[in-house]
Amino acid sequence: MKQFKMNKKILIFCSLLSAFSVNAQKVWTLKDCIDYATENNIDIKSKVLELKNAKIELNTSRMSRLPNLNANANENLGFGRSTSRDGRTVDNTSSSTNLGVYTSIPVFTGFQIPNQIRQKKFNVSAAIEDLNKAKEDLALNITGFYLQTLLYKELFVIAQEQIELDKKQIEQTEILVKSGKKPISELFEAKATLANNEVTLTENKNNVMLSLLNLSQLLNYSDAENFDIESPDISAIFLKDLNDLESANKVYSHSISLRPSIKAAQFRLKSSVKGLHIAKAQYYPTLNFEAGYNNGYYYNFNLEEGVKNIAFSDQIKNNGSEYLGVSLSIPIFNRFTVRNQVRQSRLNIEQQKLQLDNAHQILYKEIQQAYFNAVASEDKFKSAEKSVEASQIAFTHEETKYLSGKSTVLEYNNARLRLERSLSEEAQAKYDYIFRIKILDFYNGIPLYDK
């Protein structure tokens, strides 16, 4: 009997969803909503940019092993008096053009470069987990909005059923008034009740439209007017028994290896350790290999008679010079800068350890809360089901009395109001229960939707 009642509700619910989707170009599943939001949400896009930036920093560290290559050129003009070759002071105007190409290759940097590369790799991994966490948070948020919309649609169904009962009551009351079993005032009361419930129906319909709008805005979907969602098969959820679920401690132990927030904190801790190695590297000497080439052209505007400037081609041929060498830099005293950087790096390691501990505590609290919320929501849902069954029996009994003229319209409406309230509370308890189960599934590594 209970299963038949559930199937009946599902059929009514699906028909309602079809009615709301007549003008829609597409009916969105929960998977559609999450996939679309993942591609279009602003926060997700921001995290993607942060990941790209971390990868660029990693590439920069890797390329620091390569030699650099730079060229320079300068042009100088000289005016005024200068000493000539024979020792006289004469007015002289000259120009010089200098060209050079230089390269430097790091040979030893105190292991700074390899540690920088490892640190940037950890930063990239942390950025990936930050992106995954943002996607998970968005998916949970969308799931909550999605289920809220389904709840409002079911409340709309309940309001529609009440309207049908009102119309049926008016027809029956008219018959009773004509037969003299009821006063005309009860007919007016029945019509007033219909008018009030029509207002409630309108409010429920507006709630459905508003919840669809909120969900479409969360997805960053622009065509909100043609947006509607699909009703999933929720019957399988009610087959789950919370007694068969793992305890909160077991869920936590399983979830540690899955949660991006924990992974990101672990990678940042490893990155901070490499930061300490990078700071200590400044205590070591650095050795670079260097090479360069220089050339120049010189021209004197005030040459003595009979003396000429050497031709440009000859100067370029003869003025070139090359050099090879190594440069060694040994830190002796740097105003305690390196020492303080090492201290700061150690403090950063301690800070990242605290962040990791905090991430573990937050996760444990979330799982505990999710587990006890699921247990409480299951109890509430079962109580709501019993309340609906009792209210249905009471209403059926009161309806029989009313049709036989043994009950007033006030008593009839009170019984029907209790049934309506029970149905609404059952719907709310049901979707709250579904959401709590979804959160537990999430912490157990079960996807929020069927892939």
C-alpha positions in Angstrom: 0.0 0.0 0.0 2.8 2.3 0.9 4.7 1.5 -2.3 1.5 2.2 -4.3 1.2 5.5 -2.7 4.8 6.4 -3.5 4.4 5.4 -7.1 1.2 7.5 -7.4 3.1 10.5 -6.1 5.9 10.0 -8.5 3.5 9.8 -11.4 1.7 13.0 -10.3 5.1 14.7 -9.8 6.4 13.7 -13.3 3.2 15.0 -14.9 3.7 18.3 -13.1 7.3 18.6 -14.3 6.1 18.0 -17.9 3.5 20.8 -17.5 6.3 23.2 -16.4 8.5 22.1 -19.3 6.1 22.6 -22.2 7.8 25.8 -23.4 11.3 24.8 -22.3 14.0 24.0 -24.9 15.7 21.7 -22.6 15.0 19.9 -19.4 18.1 19.9 -17.2 19.2 17.0 -15.1 21.4 17.5 -12.0 24.4 16.4 -14.0 23.6 18.9 -16.7 23.4 21.7 -14.1 26.7 20.8 -12.4 28.5 20.3 -15.8 27.3 23.6 -17.1 28.1 25.5 -13.9 31.6 24.0 -13.9 32.2 25.5 -17.3 30.6 28.9 -16.7 30.8 29.7 -13.0 33.0 32.8 -12.3 34.7 31.3 -9.2 35.6 28.2 -11.1 37.1 30.3 -13.9 39.1 32.2 -11.3 40.5 29.0 -9.9 41.4 27.9 -13.4 43.4 31.1 -13.9 45.2 30.5 -10.6 46.1 27.0 -11.8 47.5 28.4 -15.1 49.5 31.0 -13.2 51.0 28.3 -11.0 52.0 26.3 -14.1 53.7 29.4 -15.6 55.6 29.8 -12.4 56.7 26.2 -12.6 57.8 26.7 -16.1 59.8 29.8 -15.1 61.7 27.8 -12.5 62.5 25.0 -14.9 63.8 27.5 -17.5 66.1 29.1 -14.9 68.6 26.3 -15.6 69.1 27.5 -19.1 71.8 30.1 -20.1 70.6 33.7 -20.5 71.7 35.7 -23.6 71.7 39.5 -23.7 73.0 42.1 -26.2 73.8 45.7 -25.7 74.7 48.7 -27.9 75.7 52.2 -27.0 76.6 55.3 -28.9 78.7 58.1 -27.3 79.7 61.6 -28.5 82.6 63.4 -26.9 83.0 67.3 -27.0 85.6 69.7 -25.5 89.3 69.7 -25.0 91.4 66.6 -24.6 95.1 65.7 -24.8 96.4 64.7 -28.2 99.1 62.1 -28.9 101.9 64.6 -28.7 100.8 65.9 -25.3 99.1 69.0 -26.4 95.6 70.0 -25.2 93.4 70.5 -28.2 89.7 70.8 -29.0 88.4 67.4 -30.0 85.0 66.0 -31.1 84.7 62.2 -31.4 82.1 59.4 -31.4 82.2 55.8 -30.4 79.8 52.9 -31.0 80.1 49.8 -28.8 78.3 46.4 -29.3 78.3 43.4 -27.1 76.7 40.0 -26.5 76.8 38.3 -23.1 75.7 34.9 -21.6 75.7 33.4 -18.2 75.0 29.8 -17.2 74.3 28.9 -13.5 76.7 26.1 -12.5 75.9 25.8 -8.8 73.3 27.8 -6.9 73.3 25.9 -3.5 70.5 23.6 -4.9 68.2 26.6 -5.1 66.9 25.9 -8.6 65.9 22.2 -8.0 64.2 23.1 -4.8 62.4 25.9 -6.5 61.2 23.5 -9.2 59.9 21.0 -6.6 58.2 23.8 -4.7 56.4 25.1 -7.8 55.3 21.5 -8.6 53.7 21.3 -5.1 52.1 24.7 -5.7 50.6 23.4 -9.0 49.2 20.3 -7.2 47.7 22.5 -4.5 46.1 24.8 -7.2 44.6 21.7 -8.8 43.1 20.6 -5.5 41.8 24.1 -4.9 40.0 23.9 -8.3 38.6 20.5 -7.4 37.3 21.8 -4.0 35.7 24.8 -5.7 34.0 22.4 -8.1 32.8 20.2 -5.2 31.5 23.1 -3.3 29.6 24.4 -6.3 28.2 20.9 -7.0 26.9 20.6 -3.4 25.4 24.1 -3.6 23.7 23.3 -6.9 22.4 20.0 -5.5 20.8 21.9 -2.6 19.1 24.4 -5.0 18.1 21.6 -7.3 16.3 19.6 -4.5 14.8 22.8 -3.2 13.2 23.4 -6.6 11.9 19.8 -6.6 10.4 20.5 -3.2 8.6 23.6 -4.4 7.2 21.7 -7.4 5.9 19.0 -5.1 4.3 21.6 -2.9 2.7 23.0 -6.0 1.2 19.5 -6.7 -0.2 19.4 -3.2 -1.7 22.8 -3.6 -3.3 21.6 -6.9 -4.8 18.6 -5.1 -6.3 20.9 -2.5 -7.9 23.0 -5.2 -9.5 19.8 -6.7 -10.8 18.9 -3.2 -12.2 22.4 -2.8 -14.0 22.2 -6.1 -15.4 18.8 -5.1 -16.4 20.1 -1.7 -18.3 23.0 -3.3 -20.2 20.6 -5.6 -21.1 18.3 -2.7 -22.1 21.3 -0.5 -24.4 22.6 -3.2 -26.1 19.2 -3.2 -26.4 19.2 0.6 -27.7 22.8 0.6 -30.4 22.0 -2.0 -31.4 18.9 0.0 -31.7 21.1 3.2 -28.9 19.2 5.0 -26.6 22.2 5.1 -27.1 25.9 5.5 -26.2 28.3 2.6 -23.4 29.8 4.8 -21.4 26.6 4.5 -21.4 26.9 0.7 -20.1 30.4 1.1 -17.4 29.1 3.5 -16.4 26.4 1.0 -16.1 29.0 -1.8 -14.0 31.3 0.5 -11.7 28.4 1.2 -11.3 27.7 -2.5 -10.3 31.4 -3.0 -7.8 31.2 -0.3 -6.2 28.0 -1.6 -6.1 29.5 -5.1 -3.9 32.3 -3.6 -1.7 29.6 -2.0 -1.5 27.8 -5.4 -0.3 31.0 -7.0 2.3 31.5 -4.3 3.6 28.0 -4.7 3.8 28.5 -8.5 5.8 31.7 -7.9 8.1 29.8 -5.6 8.8 27.3 -8.3 9.6 30.0 -10.8 11.8 31.9 -8.3 13.7 28.7 -7.4 14.3 28.0 -11.1 15.5 31.5 -11.5 17.9 31.2 -8.6 19.2 27.9 -9.9 19.8 29.3 -13.4 21.6 32.3 -11.9 23.8 30.0 -9.9 24.7 28.2 -13.2 25.3 31.6 -14.8 22.7 30.5 -17.4 21.2 33.5 -19.2 18.0 32.0 -20.7 16.1 31.7 -17.3 12.7 31.9 -19.0 13.3 28.6 -20.8 15.0 26.8 -17.9 13.5 23.8 -16.2 14.8 20.7 -14.4 14.1 17.0 -14.7 12.7 14.9 -11.8 15.2 12.2 -10.9 14.2 8.7 -9.8 14.3 9.2 -6.0 12.6 6.0 -5.1 16.0 4.2 -4.8 17.2 6.6 -2.2 14.5 5.5 0.2 15.8 1.9 0.0 18.9 3.0 1.9 19.1 2.1 5.6 21.3 4.4 7.7 22.0 1.5 10.0 24.0 0.0 7.1 26.2 3.1 6.7 29.6 3.3 8.1 30.1 5.3 11.3 31.2 8.9 11.2 34.8 7.9 12.1 35.0 5.4 9.3 33.6 7.8 6.8 36.2 10.4 8.0 39.1 7.8 7.6 37.9 7.1 4.1 37.3 10.7 3.2 40.8 12.0 4.2 42.4 10.5 1.1 39.7 11.9 -1.2 39.0 15.5 0.0 40.7 18.2 -2.1 40.9 20.5 0.9 43.1 18.0 2.7 45.3 17.3 -0.3 45.8 21.1 -0.9 46.9 21.6 2.7 49.3 18.7 2.4 50.8 20.0 -0.8 51.2 23.5 0.7 53.0 22.0 3.7 55.4 20.2 1.3 55.9 23.5 -0.6 56.8 25.4 2.6 59.5 22.8 3.4 61.0 23.4 0.0 60.8 27.1 0.8 63.0 26.5 3.8 65.6 24.7 1.6 65.5 27.6 -0.9 66.1 30.1 1.9 69.1 28.1 3.2 70.5 27.9 -0.3 71.5 31.5 0.1 74.2 30.5 2.7 76.1 28.7 -0.1 78.4 30.2 -2.7 77.1 30.5 -6.2 79.1 29.7 -9.3 78.3 30.9 -12.8 80.0 30.4 -16.2 80.2 33.5 -18.3 81.1 34.3 -21.9 80.9 37.5 -24.0 81.8 39.2 -27.2 82.5 43.0 -27.7 83.2 45.2 -30.6 83.3 48.9 -31.4 83.8 51.7 -33.9 85.5 55.0 -33.1 85.5 58.2 -35.2 87.4 61.5 -34.5 86.2 64.7 -36.1 89.3 66.8 -35.4 92.1 64.8 -36.8 95.4 66.5 -37.7 96.2 67.1 -41.3 97.2 63.9 -43.1 95.7 61.6 -40.5 92.6 59.6 -41.3 90.1 57.6 -39.3 90.5 53.8 -39.7 87.8 52.4 -42.0 84.6 51.0 -40.4 85.2 47.5 -41.8 88.8 47.4 -40.6 87.8 48.5 -37.1 85.0 45.9 -36.9 87.5 43.3 -38.1 90.2 44.3 -35.6 88.3 45.6 -32.5 86.5 42.4 -31.6 87.2 40.7 -28.3 85.9 37.6 -26.6 86.1 36.3 -23.1 85.3 33.2 -21.2 85.2 33.0 -17.4 83.6 31.8 -14.2 82.3 34.0 -11.4 82.2 32.8 -7.8 80.1 34.7 -5.2 80.6 33.8 -1.6 78.2 35.2 1.0 80.0 36.6 4.0 77.7 39.1 5.7 74.2 40.1 4.3 72.8 42.1 7.3 71.1 38.9 8.6 68.7 38.9 5.7 69.2 35.2 4.9 69.0 34.3 8.6 65.7 36.1 8.9 64.4 34.5 5.7 65.2 31.1 7.1 63.3 31.9 10.3 60.3 33.1 8.3 60.4 29.9 6.3 60.3 27.8 9.5 57.4 29.8 10.8 55.6 29.3 7.4 56.1 25.5 7.9 54.5 25.7 11.3 51.7 27.8 9.9 51.0 25.2 7.1 51.0 22.4 9.7 48.3 24.3 11.6 46.4 24.8 8.3 46.5 21.0 7.7 45.3 20.3 11.2 42.5 22.8 10.8 41.5 21.2 7.5 41.3 17.8 9.3 39.2 19.2 12.1 36.9 21.0 9.7 36.4 17.8 7.7 35.7 15.7 10.8 33.2 18.2 12.1 31.5 18.3 8.7 31.2 14.5 8.5 29.9 14.3 12.1 27.3 17.0 11.4 26.3 15.3 8.1 25.9 11.9 9.7 23.8 13.1 12.6 21.8 15.4 10.3 21.1 12.3 8.1 19.9 10.3 11.1 17.7 13.1 12.3 16.2 13.7 8.9 15.4 10.0 8.5 13.6 10.0 11.8 11.7 13.1 10.8 10.8 11.7 7.5 9.4 8.5 9.0 7.4 10.5 11.5 6.1 12.7 8.7 5.0 9.6 6.8 3.1 8.3 9.8 1.5 11.7 10.2 0.3 11.7 6.6 -1.2 8.2 7.1 -3.0 9.3 10.2 -4.2 12.6 8.7 -5.4 10.7 5.6 -7.5 8.4 7.7 -8.9 11.2 9.8 -9.7 13.2 6.7 -11.5 10.3 5.0 -13.5 9.7 8.1 -14.4 13.4 8.4 -15.3 13.6 4.7 -17.7 10.7 5.2 -19.4 12.4 8.1 -19.6 15.7 6.2 -21.2 14.1 3.1 -23.8 12.5 5.4 -24.5 15.8 7.0 -23.1 14.8 10.4 -20.2 17.3 10.4 -19.8 21.0 9.8 -17.7 22.6 7.1 -15.4 24.0 9.7 -14.6 20.5 11.0 -14.2 19.2 7.4 -11.8 22.1 6.6 -9.7 21.5 9.8 -9.3 17.8 8.9 -8.3 18.7 5.3 -5.9 21.5 6.6 -4.2 18.9 8.8 -3.8 16.6 5.9 -2.4 19.4 3.7 0.0 20.4 6.4 1.1 16.8 6.9 1.7 16.4 3.2 3.8 19.6 3.1 5.8 18.5 6.1 6.4 15.1 4.5 7.6 16.7 1.3 10.0 19.0 3.2 11.3 16.1 5.3 11.7 13.9 2.3 13.9 16.4 0.3 15.9 17.3 3.4 16.5 13.6 3.9 17.6 13.2 0.3 20.0 16.1 0.6 21.5 14.7 3.8 22.0 11.3 2.2 23.6 13.0 -0.8 26.1 14.7 1.5 27.0 11.4 3.2 27.4 9.8 -0.2 29.7 12.7 -1.2 32.0 12.2 1.8 32.1 8.4 1.0 33.3 9.2 -2.5 30.0 8.5 -4.3 29.2 11.0 -7.0 26.3 13.4 -6.5 24.7 12.1 -9.7 24.8 9.0 -11.9 27.5 9.4 -14.6 
